[in-house]
């Protein structure tokens, strides 16, 4: 049974039994504590916590999941992978243990003809929690599983929680006996390789307290309602139904390994080391496609780094297998063709996925070349200093600047006989991540515990947003935090977070900045609002400072936004939609939105593109946008079902999470997008849009920055002033300026060449005198000296080589010259063949000189270059070179 059929059959089985099928949520987790969705229940977490009402009492899904904690083990074993699909059925206060157990048994053991999976009941073993007599009784007495095939396990194996205080409960696992070829008998308590877990039924009936690990926490009591959360690993079931040894041999992964074999000539099963690489490629390429499909783009932080690391591990392993050219397109096309049977959007978005993936491959191949040079220099310096461990900061530099995964640095260093200070590297990585997380947390949620906001939501409900139709209105304070702590009152000067029952303030989201303004009380107290966020669904938190008076919970208020600022932001947001559509018209659907920021009078728009957008295209896009403005198109917003929005062709932003009801913003016949932001009423209100330019912000992602309205006019007015000044200077009309300025720059460049030629000739003129100054050091002609300050490295190198060439005969010669450029000492040293025969190598001499100068250097045995930080030490460096020549010769 193919994986696509397993998925289809799962959803059909539970729909027929009263469950509402919901599509897989995006892999981009809608949870501040997670980068990516790691489990099937994550999208339902708000329902279990009581934050949001579930869409139905019974729900089923097949959720895309990514886990990377064990990424180093991927490929080394056949059990570890980064992407998997979790089939789940969920009950929110509806059926409980008996219902969940009966449904699971029916789904697994019913015949294929009856809609089940047709597993042999005699091969199924059950585990239950240590003291869960009820579950064991149901399995034994209601289902008929023999007592000898039911085993009890402890908290570590058969008790589930989210790792934090909250819902938890015992679980029961269904395991499949793969037979004696997979190990000894005795059930899952003895051998989990033979008795592989395929389905976990979690009975969420308790509330747990704080504690560490999987076992050390107290049970506080029963939950108000009992819920069911189950998870069946699609890949594991596919392994059983397809009769293969492991998940890498199932239909959706084996085809990728086969393609890798076709590209490299390396056969799976030939030897362990190449099998590891083939499995890494299969898993990581599939994960990459799924992540890019959900809007993740490669980067150096967060989920972007997860994708980058996974892609680069796959590409590196292809090169270890012998691939020399580009391979990613062939591999991802196989994944799209296979996984597209389950997720048709992958086929629809093929071009965009290819664009992002190919750009990352090109960037990494370039990084491999540049980073390898940096690594070789670091290895040389480490060895020269007598070290055997590459410093952690060097590994961090390779990662941060060149995108080298740490395992690549480890491997390449090992080839040179060095280890790497992994602790130092990970410390620097953690410092970088901690700072990024702290900055993000401070901006989005202040420093408050999210439970404080949830309590407000539970007590007062969601905040009603009135800002689409009004800029001010009466309201009531229903929640108040001072310095991140809930408080009944706040005084003048206090930093506060205020929750209102209704508000005209737009909370930052969808690329649109938050509104600012004031909240006034009848008592005369005033709160200046500087930011608005939604730390938990439905709750608008107004952040600001009490300017005057005292603020209390329950007080009636009048909330008003800065309307002028809002209108400027609305113009920018509408301009963003126009830019998006104009870019798609010009470049095709691959120019999909990858992010945006709409601020007063200006915006930036990120989109997918494998290369820079030509200036002529950007000009055409700008002209198209402004033509639309002149058509005075109406801008309308309408709330509809997500299915209706898709039917109408509305564009959705990748990575955004949408509910069943969505808001669609339509601009005449030109643009239609899913959007919750604020906009102008007519395109004529934008006035003017000026695109300032575009640049790269990551692999396959470009950014346009632009001005709108008065800001755009002011920019053009300044440009006009500059053009008028240039006209005056060069005495020409505007259209003549490029040619006239190009001519002037050409003359300037010619003059610089003449000056450089003169300077080089002057430097080389000193060669004869330097040869005459050569010392005889134990039979070696040693030329040392300091040339005039400001001599370039190229000129110094030419002079050194010229002097070396003027020393006649077979006499050993060493030429070591020094200069100061931009306040820093520089040296170039050369040796001839006779000197090298005496053991005198330029690289060794340069390292000695550069160390004295407070720096470093290196090069080949015949010529090398170095520098430092202390120009006053040049005399000492000359002496150090002379001593080394004396000792070596």
N, C-alpha and C positions, 0 to 999 in steps of 0.2 A: 504494500500500500504506500503510495507516494505521500510525501509530507503535505502537499497541498490538499490531498484527500483527507488526511488525518485532521487537518485544521477545519475543513468544510464539515466533516462528519461530526466533530466536537460541537460546533456552533449549532448545527441542525438538531443534534440529539437533545441539547438543553433547551433550545427554543421550543421544541415539541412538548417539553415538560414545564412550560410556563415561565421560562427565563427570558429576560430582555437581553438580546445580544448587543453589545457595545463594541465599537471598533477599537483596535489597539490605540492607546495613547501614544503620543510622540515619545521617542527615546529621551528627549530633552525634558528632564523632570521639572514638574511644576511644584517644586519643594525646595526651599532655601537650604536645606541640609543635604541635598543630593545634587550631583552633576548630571547623572543619567539614571534612568529607571532600572533598578537592579532586580526587581521582583514583580510578579504579576499583580500583587495587591496594592502596590504603591499608588496607582491612580485612584484607588478606592479609600485611601487613608482618611481623607476628610469625612467620608461617610461613617467609618468605624469610630472616629473621634467625635462624631456628632456635630462637626462644623457645618456640614452641608447635608441637606436632605437627599437621600439616594434617589435615582431616577425610577426605581422599581424595587419591590421587596426581594425579587430574585433576578440576578444578573449573571451573564456569562461573557467571557472574552478570551481571546488569544493575544497575549501581550508580548510585544517585543521587549527584550531585556538585554542589558549589557553589564557585565561585571569584569573588573580588571585587577582586583587585588592579587590574583594568582597569575598575572600575565607572564611572568618568567617561567611558569610551569607549562604554559600552552605549548603543545607539540612534544614536550618531553614525555608526557603521559597522554593517554587517549581519553582521559576523563575530564581534562580541563579545556575550557573554551571561553571566549569573551562574549559571544552573542548566542542567545538561545531564545526560544519561544515558550512561554508559560501559559498553558491552557488552564483556565480557572472557572469555577462556578462559585457564586457568592450568595449568601442569604443574610439579609439585614432584618433580624427579628422574625423571620418566617420559619422555615424548617431548621432543625438542629441536628444532633448526632445521628439519629436513626434515618432521617431523610437524606443526609449527606452520604452516609454509608451505603444505603440502598441504591442511590443514583450512581455512585462510583462503581459498585459491583455490576449493576446492570449495563453501564456503558462499556466496561472492559470485557465482560463475558458474553454479552448478547452476540448472536451471529452477525456476520457482516451483512447478510441479507436483511436482517432486522434493524440495521442502523448502528450496530455496535462494532467493537474491534475484534471480537472473536477469539479472545485469549482463553487458554485452557485453565479452568478454575483450579485444577490440581496443582498448577505451577505458581499459584499466588500465595504469598505468605504475608501475614499481618503483624505490625508492631503497634502497641498501644502504650500510653503513659503508665508508669509504675503503679499508680493507685486508681486508674480509670476502669473500675469494675463495669460501669455502664457500657462503655464502648466495647469491651471484651465480650460482654453478654450479648450485645447486638450482633457482633460478628459470629459468635458461636451459635446462638439460639435462633436469631432471625435470618441470618444469611446462610448458616450451615457450614462455616469454615471449621474444620476439626481443631480441637484445642491444641494439638501438638504443632499446628502451623500458626499459632498466635503467640507472640512473644512480648514481654513487658520490658521497656527500657526507661532510663531515667531522664532527668530534666535536659541534659545535654543533647539527647537525641530526639526526645518525644515531648518537648514542651516548647511552645513558640511565643516570642514577644518581639517587639520592635527594637529592643535594646534600651528602651527608656521607659519611665513610668507611663502606664496606659493599658490598653486592652491586651490580654494575653490568654493563653489556655493550653490545655493538653492537645496533642495531635496524634493521629493514627496514620501510619504509612503503609502503602500497599507495595510489596516487593515481588519481583518476578524471578523465578528460579531458572537460570540459563543452562543449568546442567552440570554434570561432573567435570566436563572439560575446563570449567572455569574455577575449579577449586573444591575444597572439602564441603561436605554437607553440614547441616546444623542451623540453617536459617540465617537471616540478616544479622542476628546478634553475634554470629561467628564469622561470617564471610560476606561482606557487602559487595565484593566483586562478582561473586556468583549470583547472590540474591540482590539484584539491583533495584533500588527504589525508583518507582515510576510515578507515584501519586501520593501527595501529602494532604491529609484532611485536618485542618486546624479548627478546633472547637473553642471559639473565643467566648469565654464565659466569666473570666475573672479580670480584676484590675490589679496590676502589679505596682510595687513601690520602687524606689531607687536602689541600685545595686550594680555590681560589676559582673561581667561575664554572662554566660548562659545559665548559670545555676544560682549565683549568689544574689538573690533578691527576694523580698517578702511578697506574699499574696495578701492584698489589703481587703479583698472581699469580692462579692459577685457584681457583675455588670447589670445595669437596668434591663438590658435586652441581650439575648444570646445570639451571636452571629456565626456564620460559617465562612471560612476562607480556604479554598482548596487550590492546589497547584499541581498540574501534571506536566512534566517536561516533554515537549513534543519530540525533541531529538531522541530522547531515550526510548519513547514508545516506537519511533520510526526504526530505531536500531533493532528492536525486537520483531516488529512486523515485517521488516525487510530482511531479517535473518542474517545480519552482518555482525562483525565482532565488536565494533565500537562506532561512536557517532561520526567519526571522520569517514567512515565507509558508507554513510547514508547518502541518499540521492542529492541533497543540496550541498554537500561538501565534497563528495567524491569527484563530481564533475570539475570542481576547481582544481583538485589535485591532478586530475587527468590533463587538464589544460596546461598546468605547470610542467607536467612531464613532457607534453608536446613541445613546449617552448624551450626546455632545457635538455631533453633527452635522458633525464634521470627518472628511473622507474621506481614507483612506490613498492616497498618491500625488499629493495636491493640491499640496503644497509641502514643501521639505526640512525646515523647522523643525518643522512639525506631524508629519511622518513620524518625526522623532527622538523626539518626545514619545510618539507612539503605540507605537513600539518599546520605549521605556523602560517604559511602562505594562504592555505584554504580558509582557516578560521579568520585571520586578520583582514583578508580582502573582503570576505562576506560582511564582517562587522563594519568595515569602512564604507561599503555601499549603503548599508542600512543607516549609518550615522549621517552620511552626506544626504541621503534621501530625506531625512528628517530635519535638514537645515543646518547641521553642524559643519563648520569649515575649519581646516587645519590652522592651528595657532600655537602660541607658546604658553597659554594659560587655560585653566579650566577644561571644559569638554573639548575645546579646540586642540589642547595639548594631548588629550587622550587619543583623539583621531590621528593627530600627527605622529605620535609614537607608534600606534598600531600600523599605520600605513608604511612608515619607514622601516619597521621591523619586517614587514612583508617584502618590501623592495630589497632590503639587505639580504634576506634569506633567498630570494630569487638569484641574487648575484653569487651567493655562496653555492648555489646549485649550478652555476655556470652561465647564467644569463648575462649578456653584455649590453644589449640595447634596451629600449623601452618595452615594458611588458604589461603595464597596468591596464591599458585599454582592453587587451585580449582577456585578461582575467576578470575585470569587472563586468564585461559584456556577458560572460558565462553566468556570473552571479545574478545579474539583472534578468536574464532569460529564465533562470531557475526560480529565483525568489519572486519574480514578477507574477508567477502563477498564483501566489498568495497575496501579493501586494502590487496590484496593477499600476499604482502610482509610480513605481520604480521604472516601468516601461515608458510611461508618459514623460517622466523627468530624466530619461536616459541621457539626453544631451547635456543637461546641467550637471548631472553626477559625473559624467565623463570629463567635463570641463574642469571641475574642481579637482578631481583625482589626477588628471594629467598634469595640471599645473603644479600640484604637490610633488609628483614624481620628478618633474623637470627641476623644481627647486631643490629637491634632495640630491639628485645627481650632481647638481652644481655645488651644493654644500659639501658633498663627499669629496669633491676635488679640492675646494678651498680649505675645508676643515682638516683634511688629511695633511696639508702643508703645515697648518698650525700645530697639529698633534705631533708631527715629526720634529718640529722645532722645540716643543715642550719636552719631548722625549730626549732630544739631544742635550738640552740644558740640564735636565734631571740627571742624566748619566754623567755629564761633565762635572757636576757638583758631587758626584759619588753617591747619588741617591738611587733607591730602588723602588720608590713609591711616587707615582705621579700625583701632584698636589690636587686636592679637591677643588680649588678655585679654577684650575686649568680645565678640569672635567666640566665644571659648571659653565665656564666660558664657551667650551665647545657645544654644550647643550643650548645655552641661552642665545648665542650669536649664530651658530652654524646648524643648530637643530640636530646635533648628534645625540641619539639615545645613549644612555649611560652604558648599556650592554655593548654597544658598538665601540665605545671608548675602552671599555674593559678588555674586549677581544683584541683590539689593535695594539693596546699597550702590552698585553700579554705576549703578543708576537715579538715585541721588542725586549722581552724579559723583565717588564715592570708590572707591578700591581698598581691599583688606584686607591687613593684615599676616599673610599665610598662614604664613610661617615661624614667627612668634610663636605663632600658633594651634596649629600642628602640634607645636611644642616643648612647649607646655603639655599637649596631648593625649598626647604620647609620655611625658612625665613621669608623667602619671596612669596610663597603661597599664603603664609599667615598674614603678611602685610596686605596682600590683595583681598583676602577674605575679610580682614578687619575693616578695610576701607569700604568694601561693599556693604558689610553689615551696618557700619556706622551711618552710611548714606540711606539705606533702605529702611532700616528698622530702629534707627537710633541705637541704643544699647539695651532696649527693653526686652524682657522675656516675652516671647510670643503668646504665652498663656494669658498675659494681661489683656491683650487685644481679643483673644478668644472669649474671655469672660465678658467683655463688653458686647461682643456679637451674640453670645448666648442670652444675655440679659435684655439687650435693646434691639437685637436684630440687625440686619444690614443697613448701611447708610443709603438713603435715597439721594441719588444724584440728580440735581435740577439744572445743571449747567448747560445742557443743550439748548434750553429755551430762556434762561435768565442768568444774570450776572450778580444778582443779590437776592436775599430773602431771609425770612425769619426762621429760626431754628432753636434747638435746645441742646445744651451740653450733656451728653450721656456718658462720657468717659474723659478722664483727665490723668495724665502722667506728668510728674515733675522729675527731671533728670532720670527718666526711664523707670520711675517707680510710681505705681498707682497712688493717687492722692485725692482727698475730697476738695482741696482748695489750692490755689497758687497765688503768690504775691508778686508785686511789681519787681521786674528784673529776672524772674524765674524763666528758665528754658522749659517749655511745655510741649506736650503732645495732646491735642484735643480731638475728641471724637464727637461729631454732631449727628443728630438723628436724620437730618437732611442737609445737603450742601450744594452750593453752586461751584465749589472748587474742584477742578479737574485733578485727579491723582495721576502722577507720572506713569505712563504706560504707552505701549505701542509706538515708542519713539517720540512721543510728545512730552515736553517738559510740563511740570506741575504749575498750576496757577499760584500766584501770590496775591496778598490783599490784607484785609483786616476783619476781625471778629469783634463786634462792639456789644457790651452789655448795657442794660438799662441803668446800671449803677454808675456808668461812665468809664468802666474798665475797658481797656483796649488790648487786643492781642494782635501783634504783627505776624502774619503768616508768611513764612519764607519757603515752605516746601510742603507737599502733600504726597503721601505714599499709601499703598494698600498692603500692609504686611501680612494680613490674612484675608481670604476672599470676602469681598463685600464691605470691608471696614475702611473708611477713609480716615487717615490720621493726619491732622493738620499740625505741622511743626512750626514753632515760632517762639516768641518771647512776649511776656506780659509787659506792655509799655507803661500802662497806668492802672492803678487800682487792684482789686482782688477778684479772682475768678473762682467760681465754685461749680461743682457738679450739679446739674439740674437747673441751672440758670438759663432763662430765655436770652437769646442773642440775635443780632442782625449780622449776617455774614455777607461780605461784598468782596468781589475779586477786583484786581487791577484790570479794568475792561480794555484799556488801550493796549496793554501787554498781551492780553488774551487775543485781541483782534490780530495783532502782529504774528502771534504763534499760529492762529488759524490760517492766515495767509500762507505761512511757511508750510503748514501741513497739507493744504490743498495743492500747493506747488509741488510738494513731494509726490503726490499721486500723479500729477501731470508728467513729472519727470520720469517716473517709473514706466508709465505707458509709452511715452515717447521713446525711451530707451529700448523697450521691448519691440516697438515698431521698427526701430533702426537696426537692432542687433539680434533680434529673435528672442524666444522665450527663455533662453539661457541667462538673459540679463535679469534674473529674478532678484527681488529684494532680499538683502542679507542683513539689513539693519538700517536705522535712520535716527536722526535727532532733529526735532523741530523746535527751534527757539525763536525769540522775537526777531523778525526781519531776516532770518537766515536759516538755512537747513543744510544738513549733510545727508547723502543717500548712498548706501553701500549696496553693491550688486555684483552678481557673478559675471566674470569675464576672464578668459585665459590670458589676455594681453591688454596693453594700453589701448584706450579708445582713440582713434586718430582725431586730430584737431578738427578736420573737416566734418567728421561725423558729429562731434560735440557741437559744432556751430549749427549743423542742421537740426539737432535735437533742440537746441535753444530757440531757434527760429520757429520750430513747430510748436513749442510750448507757448510762445508769445502770440502766435497766430490763434491758438485756442483761446487765449485771454480776450482777444479782440472779437471773438464770436459771441461773447457774453452768454456762456452756457450756464444754466442753473445747476446748483449743487444740491442734491437731495439725499436724505438718509432714510432707510427703511429697515425695520426689524423683520426677519423671516427665518425659516428653518434653514439649517446648514445645507440640506439637500436642494432646496429651492435656490439658494445662493449659487451653488455649484452649477445647477441647470442654467442659470442666467449668465454664467461665465465669469462670476466674480473672482478676483485674484486674492488668494490668501498668502500671508507672509509665512515663510518657512520658519518653523520653530515656535510659532505662536500657538497657544492652546485655545480652541474654540468650543463653545457649548452647543447644545442642540438648536438654540435660537441665537442668531447672529445679526449684527448691524451692518448693513451694506451701504456704502457711500458711492453715489453715482454722479459723475460729472458729464452732463449732457449725453452725447453718443460717443464720448471719447474714452471714459475711464469708469471702471466698476471694481471696487475693492471692499473686502471685509475690513471694517475699521471702527474702533470705538472712540475716536478722537473728535475734536471740534474743527469745524471748517467754515469757510466763507459761504455766502448764499449764492454768489454768482462769480464766475471767473473774472469778470471786469474789476472786481474789488481787489484783485492782486496787483493791478497796475503794470508791473514789469517784473520779469524774472531774468537774472543774470547768472549764468554758470561761470564760476571762477576758474574751474579746471578740475582734473581728475588725477588720482594717484593710486598706487597699490597700498593695501593695508594687510595683505596676506596672500597666500597661495590662491589664485583664482578669484580673488575678491578685490574690487576697485571701489574707490570712494569719490563721489562728486560733492563739491562744496559750492553753495550758491547763495545769492542774496535775493530778497523779494521786496517789492514795493518801494518805499522811500529809501531804504538802505541800498537797493539796486540803483536808484536814481543818483544818490550821493556818490556811489562808486563811479558811475559813468561820468558824472560831473567832474570828479577829480581827474579821471583819465583824460577828459577833454582839456583840462587845464595843463596837464603834463604834455599833451600833444602840442598845444599852442606854444609852450615854452621851448619844446624841441624844434618846432618850426622856426622860431626866432633864432635859435642857435645855429641851425644848419642852413637857414635861408632856403626853405623848400616847402612845397605843398604837402599836406598830410599823406597823400598816396606816394610821394617821393621819399618819405622818411626811411622806410626799410632799406632802399637801395643806397641812399646817401650814408646812413649809419653803417651799413655793411662795408661800404668803401672805406670809411674812416677806420673801422676796426681792422680791416685788411692791412691798411698802411701801418697801423700800430703794431700788428703782429709781425710784419716785415721788419720794423724797427727793432722789435724785441729780439728777433733772430740775429740781426746784425750785432746787437749788443752782446748776445750770448756767444756769438762767434768770436768777437773781440776778447771777451773774458776768458774763453777757453784757450785762445792763442796765447794770452798773457800768462795763464797758468802753465801751459806746456813749455813756454819759453824758459821756465825755471828748471827744466829737466836736466840740461847739461850741467848746470851748477850743482845740482843735487848728486849727479853721478860722481863729480869731482870730490864731493864731500864724503864719499863712502869710506867706512872704517873697515879695517881687517880684523875680524874676530875669529881667531883660530882657523884662519883660511877662508872664512866666509865674508864676502863683501856685504856689509850691513849699511843700508841707507835709511836714516831716520830724519825727521824734521817736521816742522809745523808750517803749513802754508797759510796765506792770508785768510782771515775770518770771512765767512760768507761764501767760500768756495762750495759748490754743490757736490753732492755725493757722486754724481756722474763724472764731473770734472776731476774730482780727486781720484776716482778709479782710473780714468784715462791717463792721468799724470803718473800714477803708480806703475801702470803697465808700460808706459813709455820709458820710464826710468829703468825698469827691469830689462826691457829690450835693448837698452844702450850699453849694458854691462857686457863686455866682450868675452869671447872664449867660453870655456867650460867651467869657469870659476863659479862656485856656489854663490847665490845672491839672495838677499832678503831685503825687500823695500817696505818700510812701514812709515806712512805719512799720516799726519793728523791735521784737523782743522776744527773750527767752531762755526756751527750754522744754527741760526735762531737761538743762540744762547746755550746750545748743547754740543758737547764734544763728539767728534766723528773720526773714525779711523778706517783706512783700507790698507791691507797688508798682502803682498804677493811674494811668492817664492818661485825660483826656476827649478828645472828638473834636477840639476846637480845638488841644489840645497835640499830638495825633498829626498834625495838619495842619502843625505846625512841625517834624515829624521826630522827635518824642519818643515812643518806643515802650517800653511797660512791659517787654517781654522783654529789650531791650538794657540798660535801666537795672538790671534784676534781675541780669543776668549780671555787670555791673560791680560791683554791691554784693556779690554772693555771692563773687566772686573775691577781694575784699578780706577777706571773712570766712573764707576758706580752704575754700570749697566751690563749689557750682554751682547752677544753676537755670534756669528758662525759663518760657515761657508765651505767651499771645497778646499782641498789641500793646496791648490795653486793660487787661489785668490779668495779673500774673505773680507767681510765688512762688519763693523760693530760700532757701538756708541755708548753714551752714558749720560750722566747728569751733572758732572763736576768738571767744568773746563779747566779749573786751576790744577787738576791732577794730570794734565797732559804730559808734563815733564816727568812725573813719576811713572806714567804709562810707558814712555820711551825707555826709561831705565829698566822697567820690568821686562820689556821685549828684549833688550840687550842682554839681560841676565839669562833669560831662557835660551837665547841663541848660544850664549857661552856654554851653558850647561849641556845643551843638546848636541852641539857640533863637536 
